[in-house]
């Protein structure tokens, strides 16, 4: 299989792999640096007003930093979500990480069925041997049919 056949996949000999992940504008390190900067500015403003006699500004500044930190943590937990679909020989492996929980499902290539999305926001279903897994949550809805066609072609070729 050549990589020219696939839009989303990487192909290496008989192995075809799709790696799908969140589109994040900032790395976790950049996000942490941004949070540190915002927290430092807010704390400096709170301390300035506290020294001027406005004692309630500092506690609200601290509360702001805590709430912002909780929001950033919730975002960061989802920022590293990913899906990996790999066809290697007679085995199709689907690995996904959602909110820090990693799962792995293996299918026999000969028994795998790829179900195209029937509705606009529906995910692609991979079915086989009594197992069902949905993939494509990190692909735009209008591109999911093309991804499903690629996966189907990769499963049935070879």
N, C-alpha and C positions, 0 to 999 in steps of 0.2 A: 504494500500500500504506500503510495507516495503522499507526502504532506500537501501536495497541490490540490487533492480532492477535498480537503477539509478546510472549512473556514475557522472553526473554533478549536480544532484539535492539533496535537503534535503527534507526528507519526515517526516511528523509529523501527524499520524492518516490519515485523509482524505485530508490534506493539503500538496501539493507538491510545492516546490519553487526552482527556478533557479536564482542564483545571479551571473551575469557575469560582469567583470570589467577589466579595463586596467591592464596590468602587469607592474607595476612601480617598479624600483629598489630602489627608495628612497621615503620616505614620504615627504609631503610638508614641514614639519619642518626641515628635514635633507637637503632638497633642499635649503631652506632659509639660513641655516647655511653655506652651501657650497658657496652660492652666497655672503654672508657676508665675508667669509674668502678670496675668490678670489678678491672681491672689496677692502678689506683692504690691501692685498698684492700689488695690482695694484696702489692704492693710495699712499702707502709708497714708492714704486719705483718712482712714479711721483714726490712726494715731495722731495725725495733724489736728483733726477736730477735737479729739480727746484732750490734747494739750491746750486747746483754746477754750476749754470748758464745756464743750458739747459732749458730755459723757455717753450719751445713748448712741452716737454714731458708730463707735468701735464695736459694740455688741452686734449691731445690725450688719456691719462689715464682716464680722466673723461668721454670722449666720449666712450671709451671701456666699462666702467662700465655701462653707460646708455644703450648702444646697447645690452650688455649681460643681463641687467635687463629686457629689452623688450623681448628678446628671452626666458628668464626664465618665464616671465609672460604668454607668448603664450603657452609654454609647460604646465605650472601649470594649465591653464584654461582647458586643455584636460586631465590632469592627473587623475581627479576624475570622468571621464565619467563612466557610468554603465548602465546595463540593469537588470531588475528584472521581471521574469515571475512567476506568482503565480496561482495555481489552488486550489481553495477553494470552495468546494460544487459545485454549478452550475455556478460559475463565474470564468472566466480566466482574470486576470489583468496583463497588460504589462505596466511597468513603465520604462522610460529611461531618463537619464540625459546626454545631449550632449552639451559641451561648456557652462555649467552653466544653460542651459534651460531644465526644467523638464517637461515631458509629461506623461500622463496616459491614457490608452485606456482599456476599459472593453469589454469582449465578453461573450455571453452566451455559456456555455460549449458545449451544444448540437449542436450549429450552427457553431462551429469553425472548420476550415480546416487548416491543417498544410501542407504547400507546401515545398517539399524537394528542395535543391539547384540543379539546372539543369546544371550549369556551375561551374568550379572550384572556382571562387572568389565570386559567388553569395551568397546572404544572404538567410536565412530561412524566408518564408512569412507566416504570420498568417492572415487568411481571415475569415470574418464572419460579417453578418449584414451590408454589404456595407462598411466595414472598412478593410483596409489592413495595416499591420505593418511589417517591416522587423526587424528581430532579429538575433543575432549571430555574430555581428561585432567584438566581443572580443574573439571569439573562432577561433582557427586555421582552415583554410579552409578544411583541410582533416578530421576534427572532426565534422564539421557542420552537416553532414548526420546522425551521431550518436546522436547528440543533437536533431535534428528534429525527429528522431525515438523515443527518450525519451519523448519529448513533446507530440507527437502523442499518445504514449502509455498512458501517464498520462491523456490526454484529454479523451480517449476512455475507460479507465478502471474506474470502479466505477459506 
